[in-house]
Amino acid sequence: MSWLSSSQGVVLTAYHPSGKDQAVGGNHGKVGEEATPSRKYGQYTMNQEVTKVSEKPPYDRSSSQDSLDELSMEDYWTELENIKKSSENRQDQEVVVVKEPDEGELEEEWLKEAGLSNLFGESAGDPQESMVFLSTLTRTQAAAVQKRVETVSQTLRKKNKQYQIPDVRDIFAQQTESKEKAPDGTESQSVRTNENKYQGKDDQASSLVVGEKELIPLVPEEAPASETDINLEVSFAEQAVNQKESSKEKPQKSRGDDAPLLNFRLPKDKTGTTKIGDLAPQDMKKVCHLALIELTALYDVLGVELKQQKAVKIKTKDSGLFCVPLTVLLEQDQRKVPGTRIPLIFQKLISRIEEGGLETEGLLRIPGAAIRIKNLCQELEAKFYEGTFNWESVKQHDAASLLKLFIRELPQPLLSVEYLKAFQAVQNLPTKRQQLQALNLLVILLPDANRDTLKALLEFLQRVIDNRDKNKMTTMNVAMVMAPNLFMCHALGLKCSEQREFVMAAGTANIMHLLIKYQKLLWTIPKFIVNQVRKQNTENHKKDKKAMKKLLKKMAYDREKYEKQDKSTNDADIPQGVIRVQAPHLSKVSMAIQLTEELKASDVLARFLSQESGIAQTLKKGEVFLYEIGGNIGERCLDEDTYMKDLYQLNPNAEWVIKSKPS
């Protein structure tokens, strides 16, 4: 296999849930024939076979397919052709080896990523670390964990492993005994009432049918739409179960013609909305564990298969700009600009596009010349970090083509090897609400570098869309153009029918549309997950306190004195209904604040900033934030609309500190 050893770029070995072990290379040819360049759309692929992809499928169109044409699918197929032309001028960069996992391997990996590796294997004899975590799970989350533990347990027994596998049914006994209880302990009927408050109209979109596949159509931006809050207080999987039970009791109403017009917004939360980046790393790690379990539970309830890919072995370039892993790029960039979280070349390309004006008609849709793009890539590789590259020579459409090329040629997809299939599977979920819920959890699960770069991309795309009256690029148009750049490696490497290809195109464009339109919602950590983290922290504190008391008793300390000190730590010199806020970096370093029903975090900040001089006040505004620290949370940056009295009641043992966000 000389073609394997002579490859200059990436070698990616990954688990694949189906098919035999195969090698997927940049060049393929029959035995005895000279290899010819394949149609290559990016610098990675996760699929079984690379086949020549036809142009826009020549269908006998039904009325539903006519509807898809109305949704500007032409932009999608045109973008594919542009990608093909640019790829023909780029040298193949990698070989991808796809491996079928052994039985139970995916489930074992899942449990590790969910923070539950001590439920099996050599450490299974002492699963105490996971007990607190498991006790906070919902019924559906517990069922998802139990299903994976049982699969791993059976696999280990088959392999004659002598490890002790705990029966998770014992761990979740309290939940099976109280099936009528919701995650927060309230009666399940009240959960349904709370959930129905958010349901509003039926959000099941009137669907388009291609073959046996239903597609939720995109809706033109100018169409009138009603808005409803999305429920972030109740587990998404529990909502899906309740919806199923409700539909059995009361047959679902026929789908209204206005259903696709239903839009979702973030609900107002008096204890504050928590965004990704607001929590301390130790709590964010717990959030990710819970998000993986919740996503799996949601897919289980809805009958959608969720199998993660796993990158086992990856050889990549260790320097340069294109075909370089995000983490490597950021290491390079942070040596030049400490604290940067988004690759400098990515930032510069966006900046160059914006310098040309976002009103340019066809921006992102019109490609640069393929040969010119190839030459610019080579020049950028040689001169970017030296600071000698002439950006004036880069036309606006060239910069847009380079930006899309950068995304396609990442050795691992921007949506990550692990979760690319899960992002794609979002199109199989039955309602727009559930699609958004799944995307929310998937965004949380992305590695930091991928998530930060994706956020920068989506924010830029929204700025393009904000100029749609002049550039003629609506959310729909931009979604059609960008979808193949993020998803094509997964959608188009499969040997599949033209009909399936059409379905994949529409589905991934719909996902891209949701990512752009609902990016603020998708970067929010659901309240029910934050509450589960609070419960875990509370239980861990109780466990730690018991251990400390036992230790103090052994050391012959006065236990009564310790308890008295512990009780009065947060109450000393602070009257009831008053909090003390610390601001070590401001002129006024401490202030007692009387809690009222209407007092918000923004009011607290305003009181401190009013003590600053004029210039300092301007500089500090927007740079410092009020934090909730300790108690049942590690650290949390508060949004300005947080009602302080409501949050104090939720976490009375917290300290309150004004400081800047870490870079």
C-alpha positions in Angstrom: 0.0 0.0 0.0 2.5 2.6 -1.2 -0.2 5.2 -1.5 -0.6 5.0 2.3 3.0 5.5 3.1 3.6 8.2 0.6 0.7 10.3 1.8 2.0 13.6 3.2 -0.8 14.5 5.5 -3.4 13.2 8.0 -3.9 9.6 8.9 -7.1 9.2 10.9 -8.2 6.0 12.4 -11.7 6.0 13.8 -14.4 3.8 15.2 -17.3 3.2 12.8 -20.5 1.6 14.0 -21.1 -0.4 10.9 -19.2 -1.9 8.0 -15.9 -3.8 8.0 -12.5 -2.2 8.5 -11.6 -0.2 5.4 -9.2 2.3 4.2 -10.6 5.4 2.6 -7.9 7.3 0.7 -7.7 10.5 -1.2 -7.0 8.5 -4.4 -8.6 5.3 -5.6 -8.2 3.3 -8.7 -8.8 -0.2 -10.0 -5.9 -2.6 -9.8 -3.5 -2.0 -12.6 -4.9 1.4 -13.4 -3.3 4.8 -12.5 -5.0 6.3 -9.5 -7.1 9.4 -10.5 -8.0 12.2 -8.2 -11.3 11.5 -6.4 -13.9 14.1 -5.8 -12.6 15.4 -2.5 -14.5 17.9 -0.4 -12.4 18.2 2.7 -9.5 17.0 4.6 -11.3 14.3 6.5 -14.1 11.7 5.9 -15.8 9.3 8.2 -17.5 7.1 5.7 -17.2 3.6 4.2 -16.7 4.3 0.6 -15.8 7.3 -1.5 -17.8 7.4 -4.7 -18.2 9.9 -7.4 -21.0 12.2 -6.4 -23.4 13.2 -9.0 -24.6 16.7 -9.5 -28.0 17.8 -8.3 -30.2 14.7 -8.5 -32.4 14.6 -11.6 -35.7 13.6 -10.0 -39.2 13.3 -11.2 -40.3 15.9 -8.7 -43.4 15.4 -6.5 -45.1 18.5 -5.0 -43.0 18.1 -1.8 -39.8 18.2 -3.9 -41.0 21.3 -5.6 -41.3 22.8 -2.1 -37.7 21.9 -1.5 -36.7 23.7 -4.7 -38.5 26.7 -3.3 -36.2 26.6 -0.3 -33.3 27.5 -2.6 -31.7 24.0 -2.6 -30.0 25.3 -5.8 -27.5 27.1 -3.6 -26.5 23.8 -1.9 -25.8 22.0 -5.2 -24.0 25.0 -6.6 -21.7 25.1 -3.5 -20.9 21.5 -4.0 -19.8 22.1 -7.5 -17.6 25.0 -6.3 -16.1 22.8 -3.7 -15.3 20.2 -6.3 -13.5 22.7 -8.5 -11.4 24.0 -5.7 -10.6 20.5 -4.5 -9.3 19.5 -7.9 -6.6 22.0 -7.5 -5.6 20.8 -4.0 -3.4 17.9 -3.3 -4.9 15.0 -1.3 -4.0 15.4 2.3 -4.9 12.3 4.1 -6.0 8.7 4.3 -8.8 7.8 6.7 -9.0 4.3 8.1 -12.4 3.4 9.4 -12.6 0.6 12.1 -15.6 -1.3 13.4 -15.6 -1.3 17.2 -15.7 -4.5 19.2 -18.9 -5.4 21.1 -19.5 -3.2 24.0 -16.6 -0.9 23.1 -18.8 2.1 22.3 -20.8 1.7 25.5 -17.6 1.5 27.5 -16.3 4.6 25.9 -19.6 6.3 26.5 -19.5 5.5 30.2 -16.0 6.9 30.5 -17.0 10.2 28.8 -20.0 10.4 31.1 -17.7 10.2 34.1 -18.9 6.7 35.1 -15.9 4.5 34.3 -15.8 3.3 37.9 -19.1 1.4 37.3 -17.1 -1.3 35.4 -13.7 -2.8 35.1 -11.0 -3.0 37.8 -12.4 0.0 39.8 -15.9 -1.3 39.8 -15.6 -2.6 43.4 -15.7 0.9 44.8 -18.1 3.0 42.8 -18.7 5.5 45.6 -17.5 8.5 43.5 -20.4 7.9 41.1 -23.1 7.4 43.7 -23.8 11.1 44.3 -23.8 11.7 40.6 -26.2 8.8 39.9 -28.6 9.9 42.7 -29.2 13.2 40.8 -30.2 11.7 37.5 -33.8 11.8 36.1 -35.7 8.5 35.2 -34.7 8.7 31.6 -31.1 9.6 32.3 -30.9 6.7 34.7 -32.4 4.3 32.1 -29.8 5.5 29.5 -26.9 4.7 32.0 -28.4 1.4 33.0 -28.7 0.3 29.4 -25.0 1.0 28.7 -23.8 -0.6 32.0 -25.8 -3.7 31.2 -24.3 -4.0 27.7 -20.7 -3.5 29.1 -21.5 -6.0 31.9 -22.6 -8.7 29.4 -19.6 -8.1 27.2 -17.2 -8.4 30.1 -18.9 -11.6 31.2 -18.6 -13.0 27.7 -14.9 -12.3 27.8 -14.7 -14.1 31.2 -13.5 -11.0 33.0 -13.7 -11.4 36.7 -14.7 -7.8 37.4 -17.6 -7.1 39.8 -20.3 -5.3 37.9 -22.8 -3.5 40.2 -26.5 -3.9 39.4 -27.5 -0.3 38.6 -31.1 -1.2 39.4 -30.1 -1.1 43.0 -28.6 2.4 42.6 -31.8 3.7 40.9 -34.2 1.8 43.2 -35.5 5.1 44.8 -36.4 6.4 41.4 -38.2 3.2 40.3 -40.2 3.3 43.5 -41.3 6.9 42.8 -42.0 7.0 39.1 -44.6 9.6 39.7 -41.9 12.0 40.9 -40.3 14.5 38.6 -36.5 15.2 38.7 -37.0 18.0 41.3 -39.2 15.9 43.5 -42.5 17.4 42.4 -45.4 15.3 41.2 -45.1 14.4 37.5 -48.5 16.0 36.8 -47.0 19.4 37.8 -44.1 18.7 35.5 -46.5 18.2 32.7 -48.3 21.4 33.6 -45.0 23.2 33.7 -44.0 21.7 30.3 -47.4 22.4 28.7 -46.9 26.1 29.7 -44.1 26.1 27.2 -45.6 23.9 24.5 -48.1 26.5 23.1 -49.1 25.4 19.7 -48.0 22.1 18.4 -44.5 22.6 17.1 -44.6 19.5 14.9 -43.8 21.0 11.6 -45.8 20.1 8.6 -43.3 17.9 6.8 -42.0 17.3 3.4 -41.7 13.7 2.4 -38.8 12.4 0.2 -39.2 8.6 -0.1 -39.9 7.5 3.5 -38.1 10.4 5.1 -39.9 13.4 6.5 -38.2 16.7 6.4 -39.0 19.7 8.5 -39.0 22.6 6.0 -37.2 25.9 6.4 -39.4 29.0 6.6 -38.7 32.3 4.8 -37.6 35.0 7.2 -40.2 37.4 6.1 -43.1 35.0 7.0 -45.0 36.0 10.1 -44.1 33.8 13.1 -45.4 33.3 16.6 -43.0 32.9 19.5 -43.0 30.7 22.5 -40.5 30.0 25.3 -38.5 26.8 25.2 -38.6 24.8 28.4 -35.1 24.6 30.0 -36.4 23.7 33.5 -37.4 20.1 32.8 -35.2 17.4 31.4 -35.7 17.2 27.6 -36.0 13.5 27.6 -38.6 13.7 30.4 -40.5 16.2 28.2 -40.4 13.7 25.3 -41.8 10.9 27.5 -44.6 13.1 28.8 -45.4 14.2 25.2 -45.6 10.6 24.2 -47.9 9.7 27.1 -50.1 12.8 26.4 -50.4 11.8 22.8 -51.7 8.3 23.8 -54.3 9.8 26.1 -55.3 12.5 23.6 -54.7 11.8 19.9 -52.5 14.4 18.4 -54.3 17.2 16.5 -53.7 17.4 12.8 -50.7 19.5 12.0 -51.6 23.1 11.4 -50.3 24.9 8.3 -48.8 27.6 10.6 -46.8 25.0 12.7 -43.5 25.7 10.8 -43.8 29.4 11.7 -43.4 28.7 15.4 -40.2 30.3 16.8 -38.6 29.6 20.1 -37.0 32.1 22.5 -35.1 31.9 25.8 -37.4 32.0 28.8 -36.9 34.6 31.5 -35.3 33.0 34.6 -35.2 35.0 37.8 -32.2 33.1 39.1 -30.3 34.0 35.9 -29.6 32.5 32.5 -26.3 30.4 32.5 -24.3 30.6 29.3 -21.4 28.4 28.3 -18.3 30.0 29.8 -20.2 31.2 32.9 -19.2 28.2 35.1 -16.0 27.2 36.7 -14.1 24.3 35.0 -15.0 21.7 37.7 -18.7 22.5 37.3 -18.5 22.6 33.5 -17.1 19.1 33.5 -20.1 17.9 35.4 -22.4 19.8 32.9 -20.7 17.9 30.0 -21.2 14.5 31.7 -24.9 15.3 32.3 -25.3 16.7 28.8 -24.0 13.4 27.2 -26.3 11.3 29.4 -29.3 13.6 28.6 -28.6 13.6 24.9 -28.4 9.8 24.9 -31.6 9.6 27.0 -33.4 11.9 24.5 -32.3 9.9 21.5 -33.3 6.6 23.3 -36.8 7.9 24.1 -37.3 9.1 20.5 -35.9 5.9 19.0 -33.0 7.5 17.2 -29.7 5.7 17.2 -26.8 7.7 18.7 -23.4 6.2 18.1 -20.3 8.3 18.7 -17.3 8.1 16.5 -13.9 7.8 18.2 -10.6 9.0 16.8 -8.1 6.4 17.8 -5.0 7.5 15.9 -4.4 10.7 14.1 -1.2 12.0 12.3 -1.4 15.6 11.5 0.8 18.6 10.5 2.4 20.2 13.5 2.6 23.7 12.0 1.1 25.8 9.3 -2.5 27.1 8.7 -4.5 24.7 6.6 -5.0 21.0 7.4 -3.8 21.7 11.0 -5.8 20.7 14.1 -7.4 23.5 15.9 -5.5 22.8 19.1 -2.2 23.0 17.3 -3.2 26.2 15.6 -4.2 27.7 19.0 -0.9 26.7 20.6 0.9 28.5 17.8 -1.3 31.5 18.0 -1.1 31.8 21.8 2.6 32.2 21.6 2.0 35.3 19.5 -1.3 36.5 21.1 -1.6 35.1 24.7 -5.2 34.1 25.6 -6.5 33.9 22.0 -9.3 31.3 21.7 -10.0 31.4 18.0 -7.3 30.8 15.3 -5.7 34.0 14.1 -6.0 33.0 10.4 -9.7 32.4 11.0 -10.1 35.8 12.6 -8.2 37.5 9.9 -10.2 36.0 7.1 -13.4 37.1 8.7 -11.9 40.6 9.2 -10.9 40.7 5.5 -14.4 39.8 4.4 -15.9 42.5 6.6 -13.4 45.1 5.3 -14.9 44.6 1.9 -18.4 45.4 3.3 -21.1 42.9 4.2 -23.5 44.5 1.6 -21.8 42.7 -1.3 -24.4 40.8 -3.2 -23.8 37.0 -3.2 -21.3 37.1 -0.4 -20.3 33.6 0.6 -22.2 32.2 -2.4 -19.9 33.5 -5.2 -16.6 31.6 -5.2 -13.1 32.9 -5.8 -11.1 31.5 -8.7 -9.8 28.0 -7.8 -6.2 28.5 -9.1 -6.0 31.9 -7.3 -7.2 30.3 -4.0 -4.6 27.6 -4.3 -1.8 30.2 -4.8 -3.1 32.3 -1.9 -3.0 29.2 0.4 0.6 28.6 -0.4 1.5 32.2 0.1 -0.4 32.4 3.4 1.4 29.3 4.7 4.8 30.9 3.9 4.1 34.5 5.0 1.2 34.7 7.5 3.2 34.3 10.7 6.1 36.4 9.4 3.6 39.3 8.9 4.7 39.8 5.3 1.6 38.6 3.6 -0.1 41.3 1.4 -3.8 41.2 2.4 -4.6 43.9 -0.1 -4.2 41.2 -2.8 -7.0 39.1 -1.3 -10.4 39.9 -2.9 -13.5 39.6 -0.8 -14.8 36.5 -2.5 -11.4 35.0 -2.3 -11.4 35.5 1.5 -14.8 33.9 1.8 -13.6 30.9 -0.2 -10.5 30.6 2.0 -12.6 30.7 5.1 -14.8 27.8 3.8 -11.6 25.9 2.7 -10.1 26.3 6.2 -13.2 24.7 7.7 -13.3 21.9 5.2 -9.6 21.1 5.5 -9.5 20.8 9.3 -8.0 17.3 10.0 -11.0 16.7 12.3 -14.4 18.3 11.5 -15.4 21.5 13.3 -18.3 19.6 14.7 -15.8 17.0 16.0 -15.2 13.4 15.0 -17.0 12.2 18.1 -20.3 14.1 17.5 -20.5 14.7 13.7 -22.9 11.8 13.3 -25.0 13.0 16.3 -25.3 16.4 14.7 -26.4 14.8 11.5 -28.9 12.6 13.3 -30.7 15.8 14.6 -32.6 15.9 11.3 -34.2 12.6 12.3 -35.9 14.0 15.4 -39.6 14.6 15.0 -40.1 18.2 16.1 -38.2 21.5 15.8 -38.3 21.8 19.6 -36.5 18.5 20.0 -34.0 19.3 17.3 -33.1 22.5 19.2 -32.8 20.6 22.4 -30.5 18.1 20.9 -28.3 20.8 19.3 -28.1 22.6 22.6 -26.7 19.5 24.3 -24.3 18.8 21.3 -22.9 22.4 21.4 -22.2 21.9 25.2 -20.4 18.6 24.4 -18.0 20.1 21.7 -14.4 20.6 22.7 -13.6 24.2 23.8 -11.6 25.0 20.6 -14.3 23.7 18.3 -17.1 25.4 20.2 -15.4 28.7 20.3 -14.5 28.6 16.6 -18.0 27.5 15.7 -19.4 30.4 17.8 -17.2 32.9 16.0 -18.3 31.5 12.6 -22.1 31.6 13.5 -21.8 35.2 14.8 -20.1 36.2 11.6 -22.8 34.5 9.5 -25.4 36.4 11.4 -23.7 39.7 10.6 -23.8 38.7 6.9 -27.5 37.9 7.3 -28.2 41.2 9.0 -27.3 42.8 5.6 -29.6 40.5 3.6 -31.6 43.4 2.1 -28.5 44.3 0.1 -26.4 41.1 -0.2 -29.4 38.9 -0.9 -28.2 36.3 1.6 -31.0 35.3 4.0 -30.5 32.8 6.8 -31.8 30.1 4.4 -29.3 31.0 1.7 -26.4 31.1 4.1 -27.4 27.8 5.6 -27.5 26.2 2.1 -24.1 27.5 1.2 -22.4 26.6 4.6 -24.0 23.2 5.2 -21.8 21.2 2.8 -18.7 22.8 4.2 -19.5 21.5 7.7 -21.4 18.3 6.9 -20.4 17.0 3.5 -17.6 14.8 4.7 -20.2 12.7 6.4 -23.1 13.0 3.9 -21.5 12.6 0.6 -18.8 9.9 1.1 -21.5 7.2 1.4 -22.4 5.1 -1.6 -26.1 6.0 -1.6 -29.0 6.7 -3.9 -29.6 10.1 -5.3 -32.7 10.2 -3.2 -30.7 9.7 0.0 -28.3 12.4 -1.1 -31.2 14.8 -1.6 -32.5 13.9 1.9 -29.0 14.5 3.4 -28.7 17.8 1.7 -32.1 19.1 3.0 -31.5 17.7 6.5 -28.0 19.2 7.0 -29.1 22.5 5.5 -32.0 22.5 8.1 -29.5 21.9 10.9 -27.2 24.7 9.7 -30.3 27.0 9.6 -31.1 26.2 13.3 -27.5 26.6 14.4 -27.4 30.1 12.9 -30.9 31.3 13.9 -30.8 30.0 17.4 -27.2 30.4 18.4 -28.0 32.4 21.5 -30.3 29.7 22.8 -27.9 26.9 21.8 -25.1 28.5 23.9 -27.2 28.4 27.1 -26.8 25.7 29.7 -30.3 24.3 30.5 -31.5 25.2 34.0 -32.3 21.6 34.9 -28.7 20.6 34.3 -27.4 23.5 36.4 -29.8 22.4 39.1 -28.4 18.9 38.9 -24.9 20.2 39.3 -26.1 22.2 42.4 -27.5 19.0 43.8 -24.3 17.1 43.2 -22.3 19.8 44.9 -24.6 19.9 47.9 -24.4 16.1 48.3 -20.6 16.2 47.9 -20.4 18.9 50.6 -22.5 16.8 53.0 -20.2 13.8 52.4 -17.1 16.0 52.9 -18.5 17.5 56.0 -19.2 14.0 57.5 -15.6 13.0 56.7 -14.3 16.2 58.3 -16.3 15.7 61.4 -15.1 12.1 61.7 -11.5 13.3 61.2 -11.9 16.1 63.8 -13.4 13.6 66.3 -10.4 11.3 65.9 -8.1 14.3 66.4 -9.9 15.1 69.7 -11.1 18.5 68.6 -14.2 20.0 70.2 -16.9 18.9 67.8 -19.4 21.4 69.2 -17.0 24.3 68.6 -16.5 23.2 65.0 -20.2 23.0 64.3 -20.8 26.4 65.8 -18.0 27.9 63.7 -19.3 26.3 60.6 -22.8 27.5 61.1 -21.8 31.1 61.7 -19.2 31.4 59.0 -21.5 33.0 56.5 -23.8 34.8 59.0 -21.3 36.8 61.0 -22.0 40.5 61.1 -24.5 40.3 58.2 -28.2 41.1 59.0 -31.0 39.0 57.6 -31.9 40.0 54.0 -28.5 41.6 53.4 -25.6 40.3 51.3 -22.0 41.5 51.4 -20.5 41.9 47.9 -16.7 42.0 47.5 -15.0 43.9 44.7 -11.2 43.6 45.3 -10.3 45.4 42.1 -12.6 48.4 42.4 -12.4 51.6 44.5 -15.1 50.4 46.8 -13.9 46.9 47.8 -16.9 45.8 49.8 -20.5 46.8 50.2 -23.5 45.5 52.2 -26.5 45.3 49.8 -30.1 45.0 51.0 -32.0 42.4 49.1 -35.3 43.5 47.6 -37.8 41.8 45.2 -36.6 43.9 42.2 -32.8 44.1 42.9 -30.9 42.7 39.9 -27.2 41.9 39.3 -27.0 44.9 37.1 -28.1 47.2 40.0 -25.4 45.8 42.2 -22.8 46.4 39.6 -24.1 50.0 39.0 -23.7 50.8 42.7 -20.1 49.8 42.7 -19.2 51.5 39.4 -20.8 54.7 40.5 -18.0 54.9 43.0 -15.4 54.9 40.2 -14.0 58.1 38.5 -15.5 58.9 35.1 -12.8 57.3 32.9 -12.4 54.3 35.2 -16.2 53.8 35.2 -16.3 53.7 31.4 -13.4 51.3 31.3 -14.7 48.9 33.9 -18.3 48.8 32.5 -18.7 45.6 30.5 -15.4 44.3 31.8 -16.4 43.3 35.3 -19.2 41.0 36.3 -20.9 39.8 39.5 -20.1 36.2 40.5 -21.9 33.7 42.7 -19.1 31.7 44.4 -19.4 28.7 46.7 -22.4 27.2 48.4 -23.9 24.8 45.9 -22.0 26.0 42.9 -18.2 26.3 42.2 -18.3 29.7 40.5 -20.9 31.3 38.2 -20.9 34.5 36.3 -24.3 36.2 36.6 -26.2 37.7 33.8 -27.4 41.3 34.4 -31.1 40.3 34.7 -30.5 37.9 37.6 -32.9 38.7 40.5 -30.6 38.6 43.5 -33.2 37.7 46.2 -34.4 34.7 44.1 -30.8 33.5 43.6 -29.9 34.1 47.3 -32.8 31.8 48.3 -31.5 29.1 45.9 -27.9 29.4 47.2 -27.9 31.2 50.6 -24.3 30.1 51.4 -22.7 31.7 48.4 -20.3 34.6 48.4 -20.7 37.5 46.0 -17.7 38.9 44.2 -17.3 41.4 41.4 -14.4 40.6 39.1 -13.4 40.3 35.4 -13.9 37.1 33.4 -10.8 35.0 33.0 -9.3 35.1 29.5 
